[in-house]
Amino acid sequence: MASISLTDVSVELERRSILDRISLDVDDGTFAAVVGPSGIGKSTLLRAIAGLVVPVGGSIRFDGVDVTKVDTSQRDVGMVFQRPALLPNRNVRRNVGFPLELRRETADAIRDRVGVEARAMRIEHLLRSNPAQLSRGEQQLVQIARTMVRSPRVLLLDEPFAALDEHLRSRMRAEIRMLQRGYGVTTLMATNDPADAMSLASLIVALDGSPARVVQFGTPDDLYDEPATIDIASATGPLWILPVRVESDGDGFWLVHDNALRLRSWTPALRDRVGRMVTLGVRTSHLVRDERGEAVATLRRVIPGSNAALLCTWGGRMVTATGSATAEEVGGPIRLRVGRPVIFDADDGRRIA
């Protein structure tokens, strides 16, 4: 396995700058997720690490060794793409074993390694099947097994669950989690799904801008609780946003949205924004019914369960809050407590406080 270090890596494609001076360090055995808006350059970053794209500047190192200009075949990197690319004229067994055939491994060694990976990915029953007979999820499992059969030092996952339904996504997350922990392989995954990043990664790399730069790098908790931008906040979990006006009464500040919210704030960062609009971001789990709450919403539906959810209209938006209510209250106003809100600049989306 290998540590990965990028220093000021810049990439251009078709004379357009995609990545601008990307620097990050991923320790040996770490699972890191790369998040950011669609088209930002997440896949390009993985392809640069794999050697499929050559940077115009900066360096890429594995275990301290510069591999920036080393051929892909010499980097010992395994990459799983969004769309499985299996060989149609080979059954699953021969697809998984294909990288070992290229290495001219013995038939016994190939059989043993394929068996190990098939058991790890729970696809033993598929070994005699052809790719056309497999579901999309099964094809992806086969692609991962084929990638891991040669024990790469680095595993790159490019939106591996994007085309799967939620049931298959959940299964694939579990399989990938066990696989990565079992092998201890250094892994980077590009994803647009907050659940993928938050449930699998121990580190998150957040890209933003054009060309893309690293705007935040830390643990899932770091990015969830203190996102640098509204895009990062959205990429790390459900986020309800509300435009609010900053008012001052001389002692402190108020964040106001018509009759839906009047929230007290003492942060000095709002001093220069009095009379202006900012954006308030609130996590679903931080909206709780409370008769002394700062927000006024209209209850639309009570969703029963162990943690009752309240579907409400708040500030012209549908939001979900936690708490209890009766059927008789549906259609009427309720008050919500807004916990741990984040304030973003209304123009560039960067966190203010």
N, C-alpha and C positions, 0 to 999 in steps of 0.2 A: 504494500500500500504506500501512498505518498502524500506528503503535504503539498499544497498548491499555493503559489505566491505570484500575484500579478502586480506589476509596477508600471504605472502610467501607460497602460495598454490602450492604443487607439486603433480603430478599424474604419476603413472606408470601403464602401461597395458602390460600384458604378459612379465613382467620383462624388459620392455623398458620404459625409461623415456620420457614422452610426454610433460608435463608442468613443468617448473622449476621456483619455487619461484615467482608465479604470485601474484602481489599486485595491487589492484585498488579499487577505491571508486566510487560508482554510487549513486547519491542522489535520494531520494524518488521522483517518478514521471518522472524521466529522461528516455529518449530513447537513448540507447547506441548501437553502431554497433561494432562487432568484426570482423576485417579483417586480411588478411594474405594469404600466398600461400596455395594452396590446400594441404590437409594432414598435415597442421601445428599443428592442435589441437584445432581449433575453436569449433567444436562440443563437444570435450572432456571437454572444459572449461564450456560450458553450462550444460553438463550432471553432472559435479561436483557441480555446483550451485543448480541443481535440486535434487541432492542426488542420482543420478543413478550411480555415480562413487565416490568412497571414496578416498580422498587424502591420500598420505603417509606422508604428512607434511603440516603445515600451518593451517589457520583457515578461516571459512566462517561465516559471521555474517549478520543477517537481523535485522535492527533497533538496532544494538549493541548486539543482543543476538546470542551467538554461536550456529550455527546449523550444524556444520561440521559433527557430527555423528548422527544427527536427521534423522529419517526415512523420505523418500520422501513424504509419505502420510501426514506427520505432518508439512511440510514446507509451504503448501499453495502456491504451484508453479504450473503454467500452462505452458505446453510445446507443441509447434507445430512443428512437424517433417517435413522433406522434402517430404516424401511420406505419404499421408493421410492414416490413419489406421481406417477406419470406420467399424462398425459392419454390415456385409452384410445381415443379417436376420432382420434388423430393418430399418424402413424408416427414413427419415431425422429428423422428429420430435422426434422420440424415440432415435436416435443417439445423438442429441443435449441435450436431457434431461437425458441421461444415468448417468452422474455424480451426478445429483440430486436424481435419483432413489437409487443410492448407499448410499446416505445420508439419505434415507428414508423420503424425503420431501413429502408433501401431493400432490395429483394429481392436485389440483388447483394451488398450488405454482409452480409446475413444468410447467404447461401450461402457466402461466403468465410469468415466466422467459424465457422459450423457445420463446414465442412471442416477448419479448423484444430483445433478441439476434438475432432472425430471421429478425426483422425490422432493427436492427443495421447493419447487414451484407447483407441486401437486398436479403434474400433467402426465404421470406415468400411463394413464389409461388412453392418452392421446397419441402415443409414440408411433402407432401404425397409421394414423390418419393423415390425409393430405390437407394442406392449408385451406383449400376451398371448402372443406367440410367443417371448419372451425368457426366459432363465433368471433366477433371482434375482440372480446376480452381474452378468449383462449389464444388468439393469434398474438396478442400482446404478451401474454405469459410465455409463449414459445420464443418470442423475440428476446425477452429478458433472459431466458434460460440460455439461448444461443450467445448472448453477450457475456454472460457470467461463466460459461463453460471453460474459458481460457484464463479465468482468474485475473482480470485486469487490475491494475494498481489504482485506477480512477474510473468511476462510473458516472456518466452524464445522462440525465433523463430530460428529454425535451418534450414537455407537455405530454407525458406518457398516458394520462387518463382522459385527455380532452374529448375523445369521441365516445366515451363510455357512459352508460346511465349510472345513476347514483348507487344502485346496488353493486354493480361491478366496480365502481370507483372505490367503494368501501372495502371490497374484497382485495382489490389491487393495492390499496394503501397498506392493508395488513400484511400482504405478501412482501411488499417492498420493505416494510419496517423490519420484518423478521429476517429477510435476506441481508439487509445492510448491517443489522446488528450481528448476525451470524458470521458474516465475512469480515466485518470491520472495514469495508472498503470506503475510501474517501468518495463522497457522492455530492454532486451538484444537480439540482433539479430546477428547471424553468417551469413556472406554473402561473396561471391566472386565477386559480381557485384558492381562496383563503384557507379552506379546510385542508388542502394538500400541504400547504406551507406550515400551518400551525400545528398539524397533527404529526408531521414527519420530521421536520427540521429542528436542529438545535441552534442553528444560526440562519439569519435571513439577510440577503443582500437586496436592497431596494434600489432600483434604477429609476431615474426620471430625467426629463429634459430632452432637448434635441440639439445636438447629439446627446446620447445618454451618458449620465454620470452616476456614480454611487452617491446617493443622497443620505443613506442611512444603512448601518451595518451593525447588527446586534442580535440578541436573543429574541425569540418570539414575544416574550413578555415585554421587552424593551419597546419593540415596534408597536405592539398592541396598546400599551399604556401611554406611550409618548411618541406617536407618529410624527415624523418631520413634515409631512405634507398630507393633504386630504386624500391624494391617490394612494399613498402608503397605508393610511388608515383604512381605506376601502379594500385594499389588497390583503389585509390581515384580519378581517372579520366584518360582520354586518355593521353598518354605520348609518344612522339617521342624521340627515343634515337639515339645518333650518337657518335661513337668513335672518339676522337680528341686527337691530340698531343699538349703537352704544350711546348711553345717556349718562350724565353725571349729576350728582346732587351735592357736590362739594366734599363729601366724605369718602365716597367711593364711586363705583360705576354700576350701571344696570344694563343688562342685555335684554332687549324688548322686541317682541314680535306681536304686534296688534294685541289681541286679547288672549293669545295662546301661551305667552311666556313672559315672565318678568323675573329675571334671574340676577341675583346679587353677585358682583365680582369686585375684588380688591386689587387685581393685578395692575401694576404700574404700566405694563405694556399697552394698556388701553388709553393712556392719557392723551396721546396724540391722535386718537381715533374717535373722540367724542363727536357725535352727530353723523358719523359714517356707518356704513354697513360692514359687518363681518359675518363669517359663517360659523355656526355652532355645530359641532359633531358630537353625537351621543351614541354609545353602544347600546344594543338592545338590552343587555343584562343590567344596564345602569338606569333604565327607566322603570320605576317602581311606583305602584299606587300608594299614595300617601295623602291624607286629607289636608296636610299642611304643605303639600308640594308646590313647586314654583310654576308648574305647567298646567294648563287647562286643556283637556282633550275630550272628544266625544266617543263614548264607548260604542263600538259597532258589533262586537261579538265576544263571547267568553269561550275560550278553547280549554276544555277540561283536561286534567292530567295531574301528575304528582306536583309539578310546578305550574300552576294555572297561568295561562297566557291570556292577555287582554288585547284584542285587536281594536285599535283606536284610530280616529282621525285627529291629527295634531298639526296645526299650522298648514293645513291643506294637503298633508301627506298621511299615508297609512303607516302606522307604526305598531310595534308589538311591545307591550309592557308586561311585567310580572305582577302578580297580585291576585286577589279574589274579587268577585262581583256576582251579583244575582242577575237572573234573566230579566227581572223588572227594571234594572238599571240600564239595559241596552237602549241606545238612542239618546241617553242623557249625558250631561257633563260629569267628568271625574277629574280629580287632581292627581298629578304625577310628580314624584320627586326625581330631579335630574341629577344623577350622580356622576362625578368625575367627567364633566364635559371638557371638550377640547375646542379651542377657538382658533380658527384659521383665517388668514387674509382672504378677503372676498375676490381679489383679483388674481393672485398667483398661487393660492391654495396652501401656502406655507403656514406652519403652526405659529401662532402668536403666543399662546399660553395654554 
